[in-house]
Amino acid sequence: MHDVAVIGGGVVGCALLRRLALHGMDAVLLERGRDILSGASKANSALLHTGFDAPPDSLELACMRAGYREYLDIRESLGLPLVQTGAVMVAWNEAQQARLPSLLAKAHANGVADVRPLDPGEIARLQPGLAPGALAGLHIPGEHVIDPWSAPLAYVRQAMAHGATVMRDCEVLDGVLEGGAWRLVTPLGDVQARIVINAAGLYGDLVEQFARTPPFEIRPRKGQFVVLDKSAHATVRTIVLPVPDERTKGIIVCPTAFGNVIVGPTAEEQTARDHAATDTATLEALVARGREILPALAGHAVTAIYAGLRPATERSEYRIEALPDQRWISVAGIRSTGLTAALGIARHVLDLFRRHFGPVADAAVPISTPVPNLCESLPRRWMQPDAGEIVCHCERVTRSEIEAALSGPLPAGDLGGLRRRTRVMLGRCQGFHCAGRVARLAAGRLPEFAEHRP
């Protein structure tokens, strides 16, 4: 019998597992995919947000601010990068310019006091090479770029070091509250827990049906991105933001921790929860928009394309609630800000737990569980004298990194997990040259290569 079962192994579920384990609870994470981050969390813009434009006095803002602070506090002990880019929001027409004063006032009301207005000359200094025509802008120096995959991996590994359990390929098929505890039916057998936390993301409303008629409806929102070649990285010094509208934050141009540049995302409603397709017309429009914003991008090729789904609901707010009689906590509607807010959400949920389900032990001194560095601004494994064989030359991934990702306390569960742990097969050739070697190394250890012979 576990104290708590967390359903969903996205970034929020991983952060929840960590927080519960730090406070001495017997916690188990149930993830339907073959690896963590198999759902919405695997594809995002990888920004650490200040909350400058979040709804004032909202739970979202509170969780973002708490998550931002905790990430900065723990990142060195977990080996997590921070690329201090800052951000520039640019108004290209008078209507956008007219919205800047209210956005500045919101930022200050939200406690982000270092946001300041920019004139065209200051914009050009912070981001040289922008297209002519910028009328005004805002500087948000606290917006930064992080590695979106290593952070949740570090959270869940630290949770495991403190006694937590992770069960993958473990979809929750049914749940029954009986005798004051939950019996969760999974393909790996029944799992019993005194409390359930629903952090199932894109499947959150379906999981919620075990406890009640869902008060929310998941409405997947697709975001498509293009990834430009590493040669483009030198042209983008800062995150370039548009002035948002009521529906979306718009298309950004942004450097990544991995040495690329991304342009996106779109915001497209769809019904499918498990597939985010890309389409040529939209991707061509993203490339064109990136070049309109920063003309120098025209000289750099597209390395990759991807699309992700955000678990939006019918209301643009976090849906976090304790159901004491049901011994259940709902964590839903966590959209694009979840990467930043995850650690703050975990603290908020712990407070709900304490308020509704009884006392919680003080946090233990965290066991340090650093993850390997994948960030280009910090030393990487291939740079070391004993690095050994380089398997993926596009991303400079060594055999030792691949071997480490296929072993240890939470080995990669599928090829996507291996890519997210190492960056292998994510470069210019998208695995054309190294896929065979990867298949031989992963033979019998990943489902994609179960039949492969070394």
Secondary structure by P-SEA (a helix, b strand, c coil): cccbbbccccaaaaaaaaaaaaaccbbbbbbcccccccccccccccccccccccccccaaaaaaaaaaaaaaacccccccccccbbbbbbbccaaaaaaaaaaaaaaaaaccccbbbbcaaaaaaaccccccccccbbbbcccccccccaaaaaaaaaaaaabbbbbcccccccccccccbbbbbccccbbbbcbbbccccccccccccccccccbbbbbbbbbbbbbccccccccccbbbccccccccccccccccccccccbbbbbbbccccbbbbbaaaaaaaaaaaaaaccccccccccccbbbbbbcccccccccccccccccccccccccccccaaaaaaaaaaaaaaacccccccccccccccccccccccccccccccccccccccccccaaaaaaaaccccccccaaaaaaacccccccccccccaaaaaaaacccccccccccc
